[in-house]
Amino acid sequence: SESIKDGAELSSNGKWVVFSETSDPNQAQKTDPSVWNVVLVDTENNKKWSIGSGVAPFFLDNNHLARFTKEGIVITSLMSMTDYKAVSDTKYDVDPRSITQSPDGQTVGWSDSKGQKMTIMRITDEGFVPVASFDGPILSFSLSNDVAYILKQNKGGGTDVVKYFPDGTQKKIHNFPSVLKINRIIL
């Protein structure tokens, strides 16, 4: 059977493309990252490398990419093609479509597969440093360089826009009535 490919991303310098693929048609929802393989392609010569198992690969910069595995987040150096585990988390639970980076590329966030928890981490030379974690339900979120904006369903059926600050404080900045059916925020 033909493989399923997902999550293609181009590096900012245009040299690399990375994506996940699996030959298991039952894995279209990416419930098990161990059956997905991350593939890196050099756009200049079409050479391909199998990086390892995982889903939702993304570039940290032009020389490093990260992927989610059952063991946690793994970073690969594209210069040496070596891996190191940046965040250990044996409870893999991420919605790959939710992965968002800040405009400066220094912060990354994602929500769990049920949209009940959001995690934000700062990217450093040593890996990822936890910044904050927020409970849901979370409809959508977006990151600026210094704050997170989250859409949350409110008790009245509408949607609240909540601004979360690095110190853990939050401020509701807007409410949309349910008739508008707002479910996504983009900065």
C-alpha positions in Angstrom: 0.0 0.0 0.0 1.0 3.6 -0.5 2.4 5.5 2.5 0.5 8.4 4.1 2.5 11.6 4.4 1.7 14.4 6.7 3.0 17.8 8.1 5.4 18.8 5.4 7.4 21.9 6.4 10.0 23.9 4.6 13.0 25.4 6.5 13.2 29.2 6.4 16.3 29.0 4.1 14.5 26.6 1.7 17.2 24.0 2.0 15.2 21.3 3.8 11.7 19.8 3.8 10.6 17.5 6.6 7.5 15.4 7.0 6.1 12.4 8.7 5.0 9.2 6.9 3.5 5.8 7.7 2.4 2.8 5.7 -0.3 2.0 8.3 -3.6 3.3 7.0 -5.1 3.1 10.5 -2.8 5.8 11.7 -4.2 8.7 9.8 -5.1 10.4 13.2 -1.4 10.0 14.4 -2.4 8.2 17.6 0.8 6.3 17.8 4.0 8.2 16.9 6.1 5.0 16.9 4.5 3.9 13.6 5.3 7.2 11.9 8.7 7.9 10.4 10.2 11.4 10.1 11.8 12.0 6.7 14.2 14.9 5.8 14.7 15.9 2.2 17.6 18.1 0.9 15.8 20.3 -1.7 19.1 20.9 -3.6 19.7 17.3 -4.5 16.5 15.5 -3.4 18.5 13.3 -1.0 16.3 11.8 1.7 17.1 10.7 5.3 15.0 8.8 7.7 15.4 10.7 10.9 13.5 8.3 13.2 10.1 7.7 14.6 7.8 10.5 15.5 5.1 13.0 14.3 4.7 16.7 13.7 8.3 17.6 12.9 9.1 21.3 12.8 12.2 23.4 12.3 13.7 25.2 15.3 16.1 27.0 12.9 17.9 26.1 9.7 20.2 23.7 11.5 17.8 21.9 13.9 14.4 20.2 13.8 12.2 18.7 16.5 9.7 15.9 16.5 7.3 14.4 19.0 7.9 10.7 19.9 6.5 8.3 22.5 9.5 9.2 24.7 9.1 13.0 24.4 10.4 15.7 22.1 13.6 14.9 20.2 15.8 17.5 18.5 18.0 16.5 15.5 21.1 18.5 14.5 21.0 18.7 10.7 24.7 19.4 10.7 25.7 16.1 12.4 22.4 14.2 12.0 22.5 13.4 15.7 19.6 13.4 18.1 19.2 14.4 21.7 16.1 14.2 23.8 14.9 17.7 24.8 11.9 16.9 26.8 11.0 13.5 28.4 7.3 12.8 28.5 6.3 9.1 28.5 2.7 10.2 28.1 2.7 11.3 24.5 -0.4 13.3 23.9 -0.2 16.1 21.4 -2.5 17.4 18.6 0.1 17.7 15.8 -2.0 20.3 14.1 -1.9 22.6 17.2 1.9 23.0 17.3 2.6 26.8 17.0 5.9 28.7 17.2 6.2 32.4 18.2 7.3 34.8 15.4 10.8 35.0 16.8 11.0 31.2 16.8 12.0 31.1 20.5 8.8 29.7 22.0 6.7 26.7 20.9 3.3 25.6 22.2 0.8 22.8 21.6 -2.4 21.4 23.0 -3.2 17.8 23.9 -5.3 15.6 21.6 -8.5 16.5 23.4 -7.8 20.3 23.6 -7.9 20.1 27.4 -4.3 21.3 28.1 -1.9 23.6 26.4 1.8 23.5 27.0 4.3 26.3 26.2 8.0 25.9 26.2 11.0 28.2 25.5 13.6 26.9 23.0 17.2 27.2 24.3 20.5 25.9 23.2 20.1 23.1 25.7 16.6 22.1 24.4 13.2 23.1 25.8 12.4 24.9 29.0 8.8 24.7 30.3 7.2 28.2 30.4 3.6 27.5 31.2 0.8 25.0 31.1 -2.9 25.9 30.9 -6.0 23.8 31.3 -8.8 23.8 28.7 -11.0 23.3 27.0 -8.9 25.2 24.4 -10.4 25.8 21.0 -7.3 27.5 19.5 -4.2 29.5 20.5 -1.5 31.7 19.0 1.8 32.9 20.3 3.4 36.3 20.1 7.0 36.7 21.2 6.0 37.3 24.8 2.3 36.2 25.4 -0.2 33.5 24.4 -3.7 34.2 23.1 -6.1 31.4 23.7 -9.7 30.9 22.6 -11.8 29.1 25.2 -15.4 28.2 25.2 -17.3 30.0 28.0 -20.2 28.7 30.0 -22.7 30.7 28.0 -21.6 29.0 24.7 -19.6 31.9 23.4 -15.9 32.2 22.9 -13.5 34.1 25.2 -10.2 35.5 24.0 -7.8 35.2 27.0 -4.3 36.7 27.1 -1.8 34.7 29.1 1.4 36.3 30.4 4.7 34.5 31.2 4.2 35.1 34.9 1.0 32.9 34.8 -1.5 35.8 35.0 -4.3 36.0 32.5 -6.7 38.6 31.3 -9.9 38.1 29.3 -9.7 40.6 26.5 -12.8 39.8 24.4 -15.9 37.7 24.2 -17.5 36.6 21.0 -21.2 35.5 21.1 -21.9 31.8 20.2 -23.8 32.9 17.0 -20.4 33.9 15.4 -19.0 30.4 15.9 -15.4 31.7 16.4 -13.1 28.7 16.8 -9.6 29.8 15.6 -7.2 32.6 16.5 -4.2 33.6 14.3 -1.8 36.5 15.0 
